[in-house]
Amino acid sequence: MSLRTPIIQLTKRASKSTISKLTTPASSLWQRNANDQSRSFATPAPPVTQNATSSKGPTAMVFMNMGGPSTTDEVGDFLSRLFADADLIPLGRFQNYLGPLISKRRTPKIQKQYAAIGGGSPIRKWSEYQAEEMCKILDKTSPETAPHKPYVAFRYANPLTEEMYSQLLEDGFGNGKGGRAVAFTQYPQYSCSTTGSSLNELWKWRQKLEGKSAGPTTANDGSITWSVIDRWPSHPGLVDAIALNIEAKLQEYPEDVRDDVVLLFSAHSLPMDVVNRGDPYPAEVAATVAAVMQRLGHTHPYRLVWQSQVGPKAWLGAQTSDTVSNYIAKGQKNMILIPVAFTSDHIETLYELDEEVIGESGHKDTIKRAESLNGSPVFIKALADIAKTHLDSGIICSKQMGLRCPGCTNERCAASKKFFAGQGLGETFAV
């Protein structure tokens, strides 16, 4: 996994001129009133307590993501956690030996990559901003579940899931006081390696910090009641935000070549043994791409490609870097790379795509990358809509989440699915 543009460029990506491009009048519902949202970074929200006056609040909104080291000094710990996670990088029975060995060997190289993008990952900054801005909208659109308290739980970097859960308890959730929390995956497309791993970790710390009962929470046991937004690959707001970024980037090409630009949707790859056991991720990424192309009117040729492979095992392809090289060899030099499975910039966009794939292509003027979602008001409004729909529905999680992969043998996965799918229902859907 290649764990690309200095930090100063990140501020350019969220500048007023960039955001104004994303919010020009159009027919889409998601663009209307987007300018009403704040364009400055949110201030930290105060702790909430269980004496709120709203009928169903307060509500903790927990953004789950992979995370990234904020400084180069954190790279070693980040890689150690990443390569220890068999859900993400399955190394078989040698995981405990190979994981630390690989992470130690890769640390100097990855530290140089983070140094090249400004000394650390911006993913925490963007995640906290998105969560805080979403909660501001929810406080207005869903007052019955207000106040909404934003939290971020990273799988491999600070704030880790354990830290987030401890903060929940400190802020007045659980510990006999009850309260509601929503685990909101920031992987739009579900994979056992990403959302599944984050939920497994959340379940583990719930059991450690709120009791070891494997069953669902009862109505009066005083622990936190969890629900899960586990996937949203074709939500119209997500689709529109991606499409707007593509349209903005297309305007940078001369009119005589603009219609022939190839769109390359790039998503993080998966090991083929994960794909072959039935992981839903490839199909859900394809659903996002299909929805975006429909929104664009199928005006351009496109392909779905995969990046960030690591290790000797077979991974899902075609690889992004190979695809760009092959198209250049065939005479196609006008391409846009589109991050389709990432909700903000991080090393896989800022270094892997920008510096390696584009920077080493020899065609930096004609091979470009669409902006990441970052501070897009259209995207943040979409997050709020997804959350409000979930809060209004009373649904604990999607029915898809309760279904294990056909080839799944991970008993921890089975236990966490049983817990989350059974919250407050008196039954489970995990099979």
N, C-alpha and C positions, 0 to 999 in steps of 0.2 A: 504494500500500500504506500503510495507516495503521499507521504503525510506533509500560491504563485503570486506581484504588485505590492509595493511598500505601503505602510499604513497610511501615508499621506494621500495615496490614491483612493483609499477607502472613503475618505471624506469627500472626494470628488464624486464618487459614485452616489452619494446621498445628497449632493448639492441641490440648491433650489432649482437650478436650470435642468438638472436631470429629472427631479421629481415632477417639474412642470411638464416635461415630455410625456410622463406617464399619466398625467391627469388632464390631457387635452380633451375637449368635448367629443363624445362619440355616443353610439347608440347603446353601448353596454351599460347595464344596471350598475356594474361595479365601478364605473368611472364617475358616476354622478355623485356629487357632494364629497368626493374624496379630498378636495382641497380644504374641507372643514377640519381635517385632522391636524394635530400639532406636528410641526416639522422639526422640532428640537427634541433632543433626547430627554426622556422622562426622568423626573426625580424619583428617588427610591420611595416606594409606598410604605406607609407606616404599618406596624403590625395590626392585625385584626383580632378581635376577641369574640367569644360566643354570646355576647350580650347585644348583638346587632338587632335593629328593629325590623329589618325586612323579614318576610315570612319564611324564606328558605335560606337566608344567608347567615353568616358570610360563606363564601366559596373560594377555596384555594384552586388556582389554575396553574397546573404544574407542566411546564414545557420540558419534554424529554428529548435529548439529542445525544450524539456521540461526544461532542465537546472537542476542545483542543487546548494545548498548552498556551497560557497567556504570555509566558516568557520562555526563552531558550533553556533556562535552568529547569523548567518543568517537563521538558521533552522526555527525559529518561523515564520518569514515573508514568507519563502518559503512554509511552510505548509498552512499558511493562504490563500495565493493565490491559492494553489492547491485545497484546499477543497472549495474554493469559486467558482471554475470553474465547472459549471453544465454540460459543454460539456464532461469533463473527469470523474467527480464523481457526477452523478445526484442524488440529495437528495430531489428532489421534491419541494413543496412549503415551506418546512422548511429549504431550503438551507442557507438562511441568518442567521438562528439561529444555525443549526446543524454544518455548516462549521466551524465557529470560535470555537465552543465548542469542536469539534473533534480535530482540529488543536492544541488548547491549551493543551488538555489532552495528545496528542501524542508527543508534543515537547520534553519533557525530555527524553523519550525513544529513539526518533530518534536522538537527540543530542549525546547520548551514542553510537549509531551505527556509526555516522559520526566520532566520536572520535576514534572508533576502526579501521577505515580505514585511519587514519592519520589526522583527524581534518577537513575534508571537502571533497567535491566531486571533482574529476579530470575532470569532463565533460567539463568545460570551457576551460581548458588547451588543451584537445584533440580537441575540436571543433575549437578553434582558429588555432591550428596547422594544422588540416586537411584543413580548408578553405584557409589558407595562402599558403600551399603547392600546393593545387589545382590551385589557381590563378597564381602561378609561371608557372605551366604547360600551363594554358590557354593563358598566355601572349605570349608563343611560338607557340602554335598550332592554336590559333585564333587571330592573330594580328589585324584583322580588327575590333574586338570588344574590343581591349586592350586600356588602361590598365584596368585590372580587380582588383577591390578593395574588399577585404574580410571583411565581417561583420558577427556578430553572434547575433541572436535575440532569447532570451530564454523566455519561457512562464511564468515561475514562479520564476526565479532567475536572478540576474544581469549577463549580460546586458539584461534588459527587452526590449520588443519591442519598447516602447516609447523612451527609451534611444538610441536604434539603429536608429530609424527614425530621431530623432533629430540630430544624428551624420551625417546621410545622408545629411540632409539639410545644416549642417555646412560645410560639405565637398564639397559642390557645386552642389549637385543634387537638383532638384525641385526649389521651390521659384522663379518661373518664368524662370528658366534656363533649365528646361526639364531634360533629361538624362534617362538612362535605368537602371532598377534593376530587378534582378531575385530572386524570393523567392524560395529557394532550400530546401525542407523538408529533414531533416535528420532522418525521420521515413521512411524507405524504403517501408513499407506497409501502405497504406492510412487507416486512421480511422477518423471519425468525432470527436473522443475524443482527437486526437493528432494533426495531420496535420490540420484537420478542425478547431480545436480550435485555433491553431496558426495563421491560415489565417483569422479567424474572428477577432482576436486581431490586426493583421496587418491592416486589413480593417478599424477597429475602429480608429486606430491612423492616418491612412491616411486621413480619413474624418476630424479628429480634427485638424491636422497640415497642411493639404493642401486643405481644402475646404470641405464643407458638401454635395456637389453634389453626389447623389447616382449613377449617370450614369458613363459610361466609360470615360476615359481620352480622350480628343480630341488632335489632332496632334500638336496644337499650344497654348495650355493653360498654358504651362510652368511647369506643375507638372510632377512628376516622372511617366514614363511609366513602368508598372509592367508586368512581365510574371511569370509563376509558373511551377516549376518542382515538381509535386504533388505526384508522386509515381514512384518506380523503383524496384519492388520486385524480378524480375528475370533477372536483368541485368547480363551479363556473368561475368563482373568484380567483382561484389558483390558476385556472386555464387562461383567464383574461390577463392576469398579471404577467404571465410568461409570454403570452402573445404580444402584449404591448411592448415588452422589452425587445422582442424580435423585430417588430415593426419599426421601432426607433433605430435599431442597428442597421436595418435594411436601408434606411435613409442616408446612411453614410457612403453607400455605393453610388457610382455614376448611373444615371438612368439607363444607359445603353447596356449595362450588364446586370442591373438590379434584379430583373425577373429570372435570371438564370443562376442566382446564388443558391448553393446547396446548403440545406439546413441539417446540421448534425446534432441531434439530441444526445447528450452524454450523461450517463448515469454510472454510479459506482457498481462495479461488477460483483459477481458472486462466484465462489468455487462451484464447479459443475456437480460435485457430489451433493451440495446443498440444493442446487436446482433440481437434480434428479430425484431427491426425496420428496419433491412436491411443493417447494417454497413458492408462495404466490407472487413474489416480488417482480419477476420478469413480466408477467401478464399485467400487473397493475401499473408498471412503468409504461408499458405499451399503451395502456388505456389513457394515461396522461398525454402521451404523444399524439394519439389518435384524436383526442378532444381538442388539443391545441391546433392541430392541422385543420380540423373542421372549423374551428373559430377563425383561422386564417383564410379559409376558403380553398385550401389545397392549392395555393398559388405558386408553391415552390417544391422542387424535388427534395426529399428528405430521407434520412436514415436514423435509426436508433443504434448507438454504439456504446461501448462500455469501457470504463477507465479504472485505474487504481489496483490492478492485479498485483499480487505479491506472492512470492514463493514458487516452488516448482510444480505445484498441482495445476490441473486444467481449470481454467476460469471461463466464464461466459464471455463470448466475443460477438462481433469483431471488436478489437481494441480501438479506442479513439485515436491513439497515436499512429497505429498502422493504417487506419482508414484515411487519415489526412495524407500520409505519405503516398498511399496507393492512388488517391485521387489526383494528387499533384503530378504523379508519374503519368497519369492518363490525360493530363492537360487541364484539369479542373483546379483552378487556383482561387476561386471566389467561394468561400465557405464561412458559415457562422456556427460556432460551437455554442450550444445551449445547455446550461446546467438544468437538468429536469428533475433531479431527485434531491437537490439541496435547497434549503430555504434561506441561505445567506452565504456570503463569501467565507471561504476558509482555505486551507492550504491546497485542496484539490482543485479549486478554481484559480486562486491567486498565483500558485506556483506550478502545479501540474499542467493546467490548461494554458495559462498565460505565458509562463516562462519556458516550459519544456515543449509542449505541443506546438504552440503558435510561435514562440520565440526561436525555436530551432528549425522551423519549417522553411525559412528563407523567403517567406511571403507574408511578413507581418502587416503589410499594407492592405492585403486582400483577404487574409484569414483573420477573422475577428471573433470576439466572444460577446454574446448577449449579456447585459447586466444581470447580476444576481438579484434576488428579490429584496434582500436587505431592508431598507426603510420604506419600500413602496407603500403609499397609502392604500392603493388598490388591494395589495396583498394583505395588509393588516386589517382592512375592512372585511376581507374574506375570512380571516382567522376568527374575527368576532362573530361573523355569521355562522360559521361552523360550530363555534362554542355555544352560541345562543340556541341554535337548533338542537344541539345535544342536551342542553339544560332543560329546554322545554319538553323534550321527548319523554323523559323519564327512563330512557333505555340505558342499561348498564354498559353495554358494549355492542358492537356489531355481531350478528350471528356468525359471520365469517371468523371472528376471533376465537370463538369456542372450538372451532374445528382444527384438530391437529393435522400436520402434514401426513400424507399416507405412509411415508417412511420414517416418521419421527420415533426415536427411541429415547428421547430426553425426558426423564421423569420429572426434572425440575420444571420443564416447560409444561408438562401435564398438570403439575400441582398449581403453578401460577395461573394457568388458564382456568382451572377449576375454581380458584379463589375469586378472580376478577369477574368471571362470567356468572358466578353464583352470588355476588354481592346483593344482599337484600331480597333475593328471589326465592330462597329456600330450595333451589335446585341448581344444577349446573348443566352446561351444554358441551363440556369437553368430552370428546370420545377418542 
